[in-house]
Amino acid sequence: MNKLSARILYATFLILHMLLCSVICVQAQSFRQYSSQKVRAQTLKDYPDYRRKAEDIESRLSGMIGKGDDKRVYVIPVVFNIVASEGQPVPDRQQIQQQLNVLNQCFGPYKPPTPKGFPDKEVERYFSMGVDVGIQFVLRPETAGQTSVRQIKAERRNWGLFNEVQDARKGGLAPLDPDRVINIWIADLEGNNAGYAHLPGAPGELDGIVIDPDFFGTDKGTAKAPFEQGKTLVHLMGTYLGLYE
């Protein structure tokens, strides 16, 4: 099954699992802004075919709801694209692997949390509703001339929204093999924008996720407190796989 099919099939199971993963590792919401819907609105204007493709995918997805889990695990390769100027902090490979571990924990087998000491008693009623999503993420196998972690030195320090960092003409880095892998860009975004993700059906040259390094990885990475649990990318991955913010 290709990447797009996996995105459609598993969006149904993501809803409960992502809710649970979010409440298990609660993070403060102050000073963090997700911009996926704002970027999507502009992209729909710029790419008229995007709306038709997105509606087709959502229609196909609605027909799959309630069919259940096929018990398979889908392994999806990922490429990280680091775009930073001189002196800006960037995650190393170890930190990238730690972020992948968090993704795989949240999208893998569901393990109910221990209620004792949980900060919000109201969410405990959702613990029994968890499901195994069945998706695991790995670094794309490296081949001659193509690495799973790409990095360029950019002239600009900050990036706005609306797909600038994916555009090589604007000093960004174009995606690698978007039909077969998930591209994730790590770049300093203006303001308090944590990042954005394109929903299924987006143009190939934009397809992927953009995240600010202040929200990437764990406490051993570039993430800044209180956003150092790796859950910002979990949220964005959920959007990428078809969940609206």
DOZARO-13211 format. One record per residue (C-alpha): z, y negated, x. Coordinates in steps of 0.25 Angstrom, whole numbers, padded with zeros to 4 digits, always signed. Layout:
BEGIN
ZYX ...
This chain:
BEGIN
+0000+0000+0000 -0004-0014+0006 +0005-0025+0007 +0001-0032-0006 +0003-0020-0014 +0017-0018-0008 +0020-0033-0012 +0016-0030-0026 +0023-0017-0028 +0037-0021-0023 +0038-0035-0029 +0045-0028-0041 +0056-0022-0032 +0058-0034-0024 +0064-0042-0036 +0077-0035-0036 +0078-0032-0022 +0075-0046-0017 +0086-0051-0027 +0096-0041-0021 +0092-0044-0007 +0094-0059-0009 +0107-0058-0015 +0113-0048-0005 +0111-0057+0006 +0114-0071-0001 +0109-0083+0007 +0112-0098+0004 +0100-0104-0003 +0102-0118+0002 +0092-0124+0011 +0082-0113+0009 +0069-0115+0001 +0059-0104-0002 +0045-0110-0004 +0036-0098-0008 +0033-0104-0022 +0030-0117-0017 +0020-0112-0007 +0015-0102-0017 +0011-0113-0027 +0004-0121-0016 -0003-0108-0011 -0008-0105-0026 -0015-0119-0026 -0021-0117-0012 -0026-0102-0015 -0031-0101-0029 -0033-0086-0028 -0018-0084-0024 -0014-0086-0039 -0023-0075-0044 -0019-0065-0033 -0004-0068-0036 -0006-0066-0051 -0013-0053-0048 -0002-0048-0039 +0009-0052-0049 +0001-0045-0061 +0000-0032-0053 +0015-0033-0049 +0019-0034-0064 +0012-0021-0066 +0021-0014-0056 +0034-0019-0061 +0043-0007-0065 +0035+0004-0058 +0046+0007-0048 +0047+0009-0033 +0037+0018-0027 +0048+0021-0016 +0039+0018-0004 +0042+0008+0007 +0032-0002+0011 +0031-0007+0025 +0025-0021+0026 +0022-0027+0040 +0026-0041+0043 +0021-0052+0053 +0030-0063+0057 +0023-0076+0060 +0031-0086+0068 +0027-0100+0068 +0035-0110+0076 +0034-0122+0086 +0040-0123+0099 +0055-0121+0099 +0057-0116+0085 +0066-0104+0083 +0058-0091+0079 +0063-0077+0076 +0061-0066+0086 +0057-0052+0083 +0071-0047+0082 +0074-0058+0072 +0061-0055+0064 +0065-0040+0064 +0079-0044+0058 +0072-0051+0047 +0063-0039+0044 +0075-0031+0043 +0081-0040+0032 +0068-0039+0025 +0068-0024+0026 +0082-0023+0021 +0079-0032+0009 +0066-0025+0005 +0070-0011+0009 +0080-0001+0003 +0090-0008-0006 +0105-0007-0002 +0114-0013-0012 +0124-0023-0006 +0139-0021-0006 +0145-0030-0017 +0158-0033-0010 +0158-0047-0005 +0144-0050-0011 +0144-0066-0013 +0138-0065-0027 +0144-0055-0037 +0133-0058-0047 +0122-0052-0039 +0129-0039-0038 +0123-0034-0051 +0110-0034-0044 +0114-0024-0033 +0110-0012-0041 +0096-0017-0044 +0091-0016-0030 +0078-0009-0026 +0071-0004-0014 +0060-0013-0011 +0053-0004-0001 +0047-0014+0008 +0049-0014+0023 +0044-0025+0033 +0039-0022+0047 +0033-0030+0058 +0018-0029+0058 +0014-0018+0068 +0009-0026+0080 -0006-0025+0085 -0014-0030+0096 -0014-0045+0095 -0005-0045+0082 +0010-0046+0082 +0020-0045+0070 +0027-0057+0075 +0017-0069+0077 +0022-0083+0083 +0015-0096+0085 +0020-0109+0091 +0017-0119+0081 +0015-0134+0083 +0023-0138+0071 +0038-0134+0068 +0038-0135+0053 +0029-0129+0042 +0027-0133+0028 +0025-0124+0016 +0011-0120+0011 +0007-0110+0021 +0006-0119+0033 +0012-0109+0043 +0002-0098+0039 -0010-0108+0043 -0015-0107+0057 -0023-0120+0055 -0009-0127+0053 -0003-0121+0065 +0003-0109+0058 +0000-0094+0059 -0009-0086+0050 -0005-0073+0044 -0007-0060+0051 -0014-0049+0043 -0008-0054+0029 -0014-0042+0021 -0006-0032+0029 +0007-0039+0033 +0017-0050+0028 +0016-0062+0037 +0029-0070+0038 +0029-0084+0045 +0041-0089+0052 +0040-0104+0053 +0049-0117+0051 +0046-0122+0037 +0049-0136+0033 +0062-0140+0026 +0071-0129+0020 +0059-0119+0017 +0063-0105+0020 +0049-0100+0018 +0039-0095+0008 +0031-0082+0005 +0018-0080-0002 +0018-0071-0014 +0008-0060-0015 -0006-0064-0017 -0006-0076-0007 -0018-0079+0002 -0018-0070+0015 -0017-0082+0024 -0004-0086+0018 +0002-0073+0014 +0016-0071+0020 +0030-0077+0021 +0034-0090+0028 +0049-0092+0033 +0056-0102+0040 +0064-0097+0053 +0077-0103+0048 +0076-0092+0037 +0071-0081+0044 +0078-0069+0049 +0093-0066+0051 +0105-0073+0058 +0098-0068+0071 +0086-0075+0068 +0081-0089+0065 +0087-0090+0052 +0098-0100+0049 +0110-0098+0041 +0112-0095+0030 +0098-0089+0029 +0100-0079+0040 +0100-0066+0032 +0085-0064+0032 +0084-0066+0017 +0074-0078+0017 +0063-0069+0021 +0067-0058+0011 +0066-0068+0000 +0052-0073+0005 +0047-0059+0007 +0051-0056-0008 +0042-0068-0012 +0031-0063-0003 +0032-0049-0010 +0031-0056-0024 +0044-0062-0028 +0044-0077-0033 +0055-0085-0027 
